[in-house]
Structure formats: C-alpha cells, structure tokens
Amino acid sequence: MLVREGLNECTKAGYDMVVVLGHSEYYPRFGFTQASDYGLGRDSRISADPNYMVLGLKNGVLDEVSGVVQFAPEFKETGC
C-alpha cells in the first residue's frame, strides 16, 4: 500500500518516471522493469543490475529517455 501511494503522489506531483534500487522480485508487481532495458545506467555506468529498475508514470516516457541517473550522495554512503 505504501508503494502504491508513493507512486500516486509522484504522479500527482508531475513526475514522468520513478527509478528504484530495490529487490528484483518485489518491485515488478508494481510495474517496474529493469532500467537497462531502456538504456538507463546509474552513477556513470550502464549495467544489467536486476535490482535497478524504472517505472514510467506517463505513456511512452521510457521510449524517450536514456543516460545515467545520478543518485543522491547518501546512497554512496550506504554502499548502494
């Protein structure tokens, strides 16, 4: 319920997509797919990390993106 509400709030706030670094067997139930399928990397690299996933909140938005997502510095501090 928390994930669904968070996604609803992201949609209402006008975000185009959501990127997560989470469990590859949990997040697909909400529609997340591997970010590498869309040419999205993280922190200067593109890898096929199955835990790095993306969900488009607007139709077709993932067809228009590629590149590297920069995470907040706090993620590096945790070793993610």
Rosetta blueprint (number, residue, H / E / L):
1 M L
2 L H
3 V H
4 R H
5 E H
6 G H
7 L H
8 N H
9 E H
10 C H
11 T H
12 K H
13 A L
14 G L
15 Y L
16 D L
17 M E
18 V E
19 V E
20 V E
21 L E
22 G L
23 H L
24 S L
25 E L
26 Y L
27 Y H
28 P H
29 R H
30 F H
31 G L
32 F L
33 T E
34 Q E
35 A H
36 S H
37 D H
38 Y H
39 G L
40 L E
41 G E
42 R E
43 D L
44 S L
45 R E
46 I L
47 S L
48 A L
49 D L
50 P L
51 N L
52 Y E
53 M E
54 V E
55 L E
56 G E
57 L L
58 K L
59 N L
60 G L
61 V H
62 L H
63 D H
64 E H
65 V L
66 S L
67 G E
68 V E
69 V E
70 Q L
71 F L
72 A L
73 P H
74 E H
75 F H
76 K H
77 E H
78 T H
79 G L
80 C L
